[in-house]
Amino acid sequence: MGGSGCFLCGCEGSVCPRCGTIEYCSLHRGHHQDGSVCAPYRVAALEGAGRGLVAVRDIRKGELVFTMLPAALGPTARTSVPQCVSCFSLLHSPSTAPSAVWTCVGRSVP
């Protein structure tokens, strides 16, 4: 598949010696190789949809494809216990959020 540039940004790259399928630039090598496993995807222009991930090999059921840190965090709606919007602690007792600096669950928390 070589010749198309870095699998993520499209810049000039080197073919991965491990899988021989993907090219990566020096900046994105770590995004392709995670330990002993090569990423099973590349970024491609998809007609009518913009850029997207396209598989470059079969992906096994349950295989982790990639991980990413969240761009933002907030309290979860999937808990029946109130949660502090400052420190995200579950508030079994609504007045015990360890680092909140504003009103949390209707009470001021130090």
Stockholm file with secondary structure:
# STOCKHOLM 1.0

chainA/1-110         MGGSGCFLCGCEGSVCPRCGTIEYCSLHRGHHQDGSVCAPYRVAALEGAGRGLVAVRDIRKGELVFTMLPAALGPTARTSVPQCVSCFSLLHSPSTAPSAVWTCVGRSVP
#=GR chainA/1-110 SS CTTSCCTTTCSSCEECTTTSSCEECTTTHHHHEETTEECSEEEEEETTTEEEEEESSCCCTTCCCCCCCCSCCCCCSSCSSCBCTTTCCBCSSTTCCTTCCSEETTEECC
#=GC SS_cons         CTTSCCTTTCSSCEECTTTSSCEECTTTHHHHEETTEECSEEEEEETTTEEEEEESSCCCTTCCCCCCCCSCCCCCSSCSSCBCTTTCCBCSSTTCCTTCCSEETTEECC
//
